[in-house]
Amino acid sequence: MSARSDLLYSAEEDDVRTAVRALLTDHCDAAGVLARTESGAPHDRALWKTLTEGMGLAGLLVPEELGGQGATHREAAVVLEELGRAVAPVPYLTSAVVATEALLECGGGELLAALASGGTVGVLAVALDVAPHGARRTVRLTDGALHGELTGIADAAVADVLLVPADDGGLYAVAADAVTVTPQVSLDLTRPVATVVLDGAPGTRLGAAGPAVRRALRAGAGLLASEQLGLADWCLTETVRHLKERKQFNRPVGGFQALKHRLAHLWLEIAGLRAAARNAADTLATGHDTGHDTDIAVAVAQACAGPVAVRAAEEALQLHGGIGMTWEHPVHLYLKRAKADSIAYGTAGRHRAALAELVDLRAP
């Protein structure tokens, strides 16, 4: 296992959290997120530019010699916690984590520097529901051109470059204007998915797709748990605040014992999720040379994260009462994100099955 056992947040990580939360408080309010989902253009490009060009967050995982910050997955996890708390409609997970990890495996220096700057958005053209060791679709490589159709590609609508696995075993960089991107109906309007059609698209081979995609999806699954942690924590915090203010029979609803028990149980579940998510981020940061340990940490985090985040969002909606059922209240954004995240990079059930294989505790 990782030599580092301290999963508490460091002073530097707390500083990152403070800065990101302040920015999101000012530039990513719930009303604005809802308005963007209704506009048909949910991605907040202005917020993305501030996060990347203004704060340099897109390059956290990129070494300094390639134009990045040279930080670790622990700092990226803190950013994702805050983005999850705000259900921020930016392609951070897909570009700054998943696509970046694929390029780090392939050694795509020039493109990696472009992603680190935030001026270029990269997306791995693998369906959002594919687990790190799951089967994935590829496209055909014929006479140097790529042909095929890929579905369920998250944030494809805002991508500048797509990283496309082909049937020759290679991973290819394809310019977004060389493909056709068609939006699909998405439950989570803050992270829309799309169909990508390649009809003779030219591509630049970056390296072997197998190890690059596995590394990218593993990092995506591991750090997604931090986004789910932030989402669940917001749901609990806002529900407690609401129940302290709402009154029945001239007393705060939060004082009723049955509700106290529900909130206490949810708090315990979120505390467990925090430990699992922090462990996954720490192991990703320190354990690339011990892939088995990293696989276990990611599987544990995702086996826990999906159910807890969904439960937190469902409890928030129910305990907000009538106001929680309205379109104007943001809790439905959190429920939709939680539901969509619960199948992203593999369901909890798939990760439990993978964990059983990893620790040799298969079902009889």
SVG drawing of the C-alpha trace seen along z (x, -y; Angstrom):
<svg xmlns="http://www.w3.org/2000/svg" viewBox="-48 -37 59 59">
<polyline fill="none" stroke="black" stroke-width="0.4" points="0.0,0.0 1.0,-3.7 3.7,-4.6 1.7,-7.7 -1.2,-7.0 -2.2,-10.6 -5.5,-11.2 -6.3,-14.5 -6.3,-17.5 -2.9,-19.4 -2.6,-23.1 -2.0,-23.4 -5.2,-21.4 -7.2,-23.6 -5.9,-26.6 -7.0,-25.1 -10.4,-24.4 -10.8,-28.0 -9.9,-29.5 -12.1,-27.2 -15.1,-27.6 -14.8,-31.3 -14.7,-31.4 -17.7,-29.1 -19.7,-31.1 -19.2,-34.1 -19.5,-32.6 -21.5,-29.4 -24.8,-30.0 -27.6,-27.5 -29.9,-29.8 -27.2,-30.3 -26.5,-26.6 -30.3,-25.9 -30.6,-28.7 -27.7,-27.2 -29.3,-23.7 -32.5,-25.3 -30.6,-27.2 -29.3,-24.2 -25.7,-25.2 -25.0,-24.0 -21.2,-24.3 -20.0,-27.4 -17.1,-28.5 -16.5,-31.6 -16.2,-29.6 -13.9,-27.1 -11.6,-29.9 -11.4,-31.3 -10.6,-27.9 -8.0,-27.1 -6.4,-30.3 -7.0,-32.3 -6.1,-29.6 -4.2,-27.0 -6.3,-24.1 -6.5,-22.2 -2.8,-21.4 -2.7,-20.1 -1.8,-16.6 0.7,-17.7 4.4,-18.0 5.8,-21.5 8.2,-20.8 5.1,-20.3 3.4,-23.5 1.4,-22.1 1.4,-22.6 3.1,-19.4 0.6,-18.7 -1.1,-15.3 -4.4,-13.6 -5.0,-14.8 -5.2,-18.4 -7.3,-17.5 -9.6,-15.6 -10.2,-18.7 -11.1,-20.7 -13.6,-18.0 -15.1,-18.0 -15.9,-21.7 -17.1,-21.3 -19.4,-18.5 -20.8,-20.8 -21.7,-23.3 -22.7,-20.8 -20.5,-23.0 -21.1,-22.5 -17.4,-22.4 -15.4,-19.5 -12.9,-19.3 -13.2,-15.5 -13.3,-14.6 -10.5,-16.9 -8.2,-17.8 -8.3,-14.2 -9.4,-11.5 -8.0,-12.9 -4.9,-14.2 -4.2,-10.8 -4.5,-9.1 -2.0,-11.6 0.4,-11.1 0.5,-7.4 1.1,-8.1 3.6,-10.8 1.6,-13.4 3.7,-16.4 2.4,-19.1 -1.2,-18.2 -0.8,-17.7 0.6,-21.2 -2.5,-22.5 -4.8,-20.7 -2.9,-22.0 -3.4,-25.6 -7.1,-25.1 -7.3,-26.6 -7.9,-23.2 -10.5,-20.8 -9.8,-17.1 -12.2,-14.2 -11.5,-10.5 -14.0,-9.0 -15.1,-6.1 -18.7,-5.9 -19.2,-7.4 -20.5,-4.1 -17.4,-2.0 -15.5,-0.8 -11.7,-0.8 -11.4,2.8 -14.7,3.0 -15.1,3.7 -15.2,0.6 -16.1,-0.2 -13.4,-1.2 -13.6,-2.7 -12.1,-1.2 -8.9,-2.4 -9.0,-2.2 -6.3,-3.7 -5.2,-6.0 -8.7,-7.4 -11.1,-6.6 -14.6,-5.4 -17.3,-4.5 -19.8,-5.7 -19.3,-6.1 -22.2,-6.8 -22.4,-8.2 -19.3,-10.4 -19.4,-12.9 -18.6,-16.6 -18.0,-15.8 -20.0,-18.9 -17.4,-21.2 -14.3,-19.2 -11.6,-20.6 -9.9,-17.3 -11.1,-13.7 -8.8,-10.8 -10.2,-7.9 -9.3,-4.2 -9.1,-2.4 -9.3,1.3 -5.5,1.4 -4.9,0.9 -3.9,-2.7 -5.1,-5.8 -5.6,-8.7 -6.0,-12.4 -8.9,-13.7 -9.9,-17.3 -13.5,-17.9 -14.3,-19.7 -13.4,-16.5 -16.3,-14.6 -20.0,-14.9 -21.2,-15.4 -24.9,-14.9 -26.3,-15.5 -28.1,-12.6 -30.8,-12.8 -29.0,-13.1 -30.4,-12.8 -27.7,-15.0 -27.9,-18.2 -24.8,-19.6 -22.6,-16.9 -24.3,-16.1 -23.4,-13.1 -23.3,-12.9 -22.9,-10.5 -19.7,-11.0 -19.6,-9.9 -16.3,-9.5 -16.6,-9.3 -13.0,-9.2 -11.7,-11.5 -7.9,-12.0 -6.1,-11.2 -2.7,-11.4 -1.6,-8.2 -0.5,-8.9 0.3,-5.5 -1.2,-2.2 -4.9,-2.6 -5.0,0.3 -2.8,-1.0 -3.8,-4.7 -7.5,-4.0 -7.2,-1.8 -5.1,-4.4 -7.5,-7.2 -10.6,-5.4 -9.1,-4.3 -8.2,-7.9 -11.6,-9.0 -13.3,-6.5 -11.1,-7.2 -11.5,-11.0 -15.2,-10.8 -15.6,-9.6 -14.4,-13.0 -17.0,-14.7 -19.6,-12.5 -18.4,-13.3 -18.7,-17.0 -22.2,-16.5 -23.3,-14.4 -21.8,-16.8 -23.7,-19.7 -26.9,-17.8 -26.4,-17.0 -25.3,-20.6 -28.2,-22.3 -30.8,-19.8 -29.6,-20.4 -29.7,-24.2 -33.3,-23.9 -34.5,-21.8 -33.2,-24.2 -35.2,-27.0 -38.4,-25.2 -40.9,-25.0 -43.9,-22.9 -46.0,-23.2 -43.9,-26.2 -40.6,-24.3 -37.8,-23.6 -38.4,-20.4 -34.8,-19.4 -35.6,-18.9 -37.8,-15.9 -36.0,-12.7 -36.9,-10.7 -35.3,-13.3 -32.2,-13.5 -31.7,-9.8 -32.0,-10.0 -29.5,-12.8 -27.1,-11.1 -27.1,-8.0 -26.4,-10.0 -23.6,-11.8 -22.0,-8.4 -22.3,-7.2 -20.7,-10.4 -17.9,-10.1 -17.2,-6.6 -17.3,-7.9 -14.8,-10.7 -12.4,-8.1 -12.7,-6.0 -12.5,-8.9 -9.4,-10.3 -7.8,-6.9 -8.4,-6.6 -7.0,-10.0 -3.9,-9.4 -3.2,-6.0 -3.6,-7.4 -1.1,-10.1 1.5,-7.7 0.7,-4.3 1.2,-4.1 4.0,-1.6 1.7,0.6 -1.3,0.9 -2.9,3.6 -3.2,1.4 -4.5,-1.5 -7.1,0.8 -8.3,1.9 -8.6,-1.7 -10.5,-2.8 -12.9,0.1 -13.6,-0.4 -14.2,-4.1 -16.7,-3.5 -18.4,-0.6 -19.2,-3.2 -19.6,-6.5 -22.5,-5.9 -25.1,-4.6 -24.1,-7.2 -24.4,-10.2 -27.7,-9.0 -29.0,-8.4 -27.9,-11.9 -29.6,-13.5 -32.8,-11.6 -32.9,-12.5 -32.2,-16.1 -35.1,-16.2 -37.5,-14.4 -36.5,-16.4 -36.8,-19.7 -40.5,-18.9 -42.6,-20.7 -39.9,-23.3 -37.6,-20.4 -40.0,-19.2 -39.9,-22.4 -37.9,-23.1 -36.6,-26.4 -34.9,-24.6 -31.4,-23.2 -31.8,-19.9 -33.0,-18.1 -29.7,-19.1 -27.9,-17.2 -30.1,-14.2 -29.7,-14.0 -25.9,-14.3 -25.8,-11.7 -27.9,-9.3 -25.7,-9.8 -22.5,-9.5 -23.7,-6.2 -23.2,-4.6 -20.2,-6.6 -17.0,-4.6 -18.8,-1.5 -21.6,-0.9 -21.1,-0.1 -22.0,3.5 -19.3,3.8 -16.7,2.3 -17.7,4.7 -17.3,7.6 -13.9,6.2 -12.9,5.8 -13.8,9.5 -11.5,10.6 -8.7,8.3 -8.7,9.5 -9.6,13.2 -13.0,13.2 -15.1,14.4 -18.7,15.5 -19.0,19.3"/>
</svg>
